Amino acid sequence: MKHIKIIIEKHPDGYVAYPLGIKGAVVGQGDTFEEALADVKSAIRCYVEVFGKEMLEDDSPVIDAFLTETEVAV
């Protein structure tokens, strides 16, 4: 069992979830928070089956994640 931090974003058309600290593109989606979380967990399991669990081993694991907002001139 490995603990993985997951970011879940709410969009107008549903939810998108992705893990932090995993090399490669692993994404889940769903109409609800729970569906997106279940989908990304399934995607992580598939990723491990294809690439091996050593892909989850990271020399510099994500200790914490922060959400902030800033202004950018465009």
Buried (B, 14 or more C-beta within 10 A) or exposed (E): EEEBEBEBEEEEEBBBBBBEEBEEEBEBBBEEEEBBBBBBBEBBEEBBEEEEEEBBEEEEEEEEEEEEEEEEEE
